[in-house]
Amino acid sequence: MPLVLVRVHGHGQCAHCGTNVEPCCSGAGDEVEADQSTRLEVSARVFAELFEELGGRDVSVAPEALVNAYCRAQGTDHEEALAVVAVAVRLGILTQHGPDAAHPTCYRLS
């Protein structure tokens, strides 16, 4: 299962368990910013591929369908897939639509 890092206050922590796996101020410089940009591009590409499989870049996808597709494609469990989807929303890769943010009825690519 690939490690998915979430950036919190300058350090990286596991999206699955919240453990700090990359300390703050670990020599951050241009190379770190480039690495973060690359990770964002990779994540955006993963979701773009998932949406293509689920009907196209412009479709709206139910949360369960997106999470299940991510689990299948990335070999993750349901909990990690939920965390990754939440991070994708915070990063602006996905937008959610529905009555409120806690209960989205669908996701779309941004």
N, C-alpha and C positions, 0 to 999 in steps of 0.2 A: 504494500500500500504506500503510495507516494506521500511524503510529508508536505502538508500545506501550511505555510506560515501566514500568520496574521500580524500585521504591524500595529503595535500598541505602544504609544509614548516612546518611540525610538528603539524599541527592541522587538524581536520576532518571537512569537509564541505559537505553539502548535494549535491549529484550528480545532483539533479533535479534543485534546485534554487541557489546553491552556498553559502547559508547561513552558517556561521561558527557555527557548533553545538557542537564542541569539542575543547576547547581552547588548545593552545600550552602548553607544559610542565605540563600537567595535571597529574603529578605523574608518568610519563612514567618510566617503569621498565620492569623487566622480564615478569610480567603478561600482560603488554600492548603488548609486542612483541609476546607473545603467542596468545593473542586475535587477533592480526593482521594476524598471521600465520593461525589461525583457519578460519578467514574470507576468506583468500585466498583459503584455501582448500574447503570451502563451495562454493565459486564462481566457482572454477574449476569443482566441482562436478555438479553444476547446468548446466554449459555449456556442460559437458560430457553427461549428461542426454538429453539435447536438441539435441545434435548431434546424439545420438542413435535414438531418435525419428525421426530425419530428414534423416536417412539413414546409420548411423554408424560413428564411431570415425574417420575414414579416409576419409570421404567425404569432398568436398568443398561445402560451403553453400553460396548462394547469400545473400547480406546484408539485403534485404527486408524480405527474408524467416527467417533469424536468428532473426531479430528484432521482427517480428510478432510472432514467436514461443516464444520468451522471454516474450512478452506482455501477451500472452495467459497463459503461465506457471506460471508467477509471478504476474499476475493481475496488471500490470503497464500500463502506457500510452506510446505512441510511443516515446515521447521526453526523458523520463527516460530510456527506453530501449536503445535508441541510446547512451546515456551517459554511461550506464553500459557496453555496447559493447566497447566503446572507452576506458574505464578504463581496461577492460579485455585485450585489445590489449597492453596497456601500462604496465600491470602487466605480460605480457608474457603468459597469458592463451590462447589467440587466436593470430594467425598470419593472416595478410591480404595480399592478392595478387591482383595485378591489375596494371594498367599503372602508378598510383602514389598513395601515401598514402591518399590523399583527395578523391579519387574515386576508392575504392577497388571494384573488381569485385566478390570477394568471400572471405570467412573466413574459416580458418581451425583451429582445435585444435592444440596447440603447443606440 
